[in-house]
């Protein structure tokens, strides 16, 4: 898929809001954003869009952007996730203001504000079972039913809330609810839960607390404490905004006030974005961990060989919308391919090798050919590639009975070896299973690339090769899209796992790489000529190089699936 170069963009609606606020000197002309992930999983490409948006806006307007962990549910949170999130943000090229912040930093202040609401008659302790509370809330088209505890005496709710904090009650025994409007058409305004009892050790506060604030009570207040001016979140929180504003109304003093702004989340074709479903893939071993290169996680993309520049470019291309839509994953792959084409050095690799013996080439000679590292980068230099009598080529670059439009190697046919010579097939040998195991060729010594004979025209295409004597053994992992359905999450009657791609990973052994790759390390990106872009995997050892396919050289998915 080809995509045009970006034209100069007009302001998106969030930028327009910020510029209006700056014009009116709202919040003293400050711009302060935050990225507030829950530390209950690894970040995915949707989070990457949000990271680029929040940190990008802060950079654009010379403002600040906090990293704040919404760590209000210790049942699902872990330090592992905290560390991975910080690593992902840094890798994408951003740095938060000051140190990382946590909702748990504000537990005491949130508790004190909750006591304030109880004293003002705006919150109460409810002892009913959760199922009954949910039933009483009803549906948006008719009013809910008031809890029998809604008019509980203030002193009684204060006493019970204190005892909840002190650990006198079991998990789930009672909750603290806001007293708002049980007839509101917005279900989030029907006396929402502020605090629940949860006897669970917290990754930061340990066992200091056994009551934890709900997201809607903690989020806006945390924004207020940190001086956030623009609280940017995805569209599913639009219906939460009246509650966000109500909660702020109870505590705001002075002119400063944060504003919640919603934008469309990233929906990507052939991809599942639900953190719960991604966790299921990991736990049930459908993939090899959160950083499996087939996963849409930032760590998975990093391991696969995506670059932070390509993800930032992708986020910039798709822009910011007010309505949900689905972005073609080909646009992400194009962005990766576009950047790697500029920065990845070239090399030759044969992933399904068959030996070629050049019978008229001196048996013990080794000729060092000089090949460009990257024709798109004049500063990339060149490398030495050894040429010998015995080489490997791709098995599918040879056919013993080729059709008319097959322009690669076959009996009595010529091809050019990239950066080397023209060779002609004189014969071949099969093994006992009828598989070609050796191809016999002669070369034309006057056709060396860069020499006067290099311009000789032949019908055959140039093919890549590797010296058999100097080749590096490698394992090549061919990764493809994890799902075969464009919308695997959109079939209510079917499990999303039914659409897993059985060919999302093919592991090839006995692959042969050119000698110049001996010094590569995990994370290095390379274009294997004619094959695609690849990345050295962390599983590599001294004895075996492991490389992952990042993306093919062009988008062929629509043609092959």
Secondary structure, 3 states (H helix, E strand, C coil): CCCCCCCCCCCCHHHHHHHHHHHCCHHHHCCEEEECCCCCCCCEHHHHHHHHHHHHHHHHCCCEEEEEECCCCCCCCCHHHHHHHHHHHHHHCCCCCCCCEEHHHHHHHHHHHHHHHHHCCCEEEECCCHHHHHHHHCCCCCCCCCCCCCCCCHHHHHHHHHHHHCCCCCCCCCEEEECCCCCCCCHHHCCCEEEEECCCCECCCECCCCEEECHHHHHHHHHHHHCCCEEEEEHHHHHHHHHHHHHHHCCCCCCCCCEEEEECCCEECCCCCCHHHHHHHHHCCCCCCCCCCCCCEHHHHHHHCCCHHHHHHHHHHHCCCCCCCEECHHHHHHHHHHHHHHHCEEECEECCEEEEEECCCCCCCCEEEEEECCCCCCCCCEEEEEECCEEEEEHHHECCCCCCCCCCECECCEEEECCCCEEEEEEEEECCCCCEEEEEEEEEHHHCCCCHHHHCCCCCCEECCEECCCCEEEEEEEECCCECCCCCCCCCCCCHHHHECCCCEEEEEEEEECHHHHHCCCCCEEEECCCEEEEECCCCCCCCEEEEEEECCCCCHHHHC
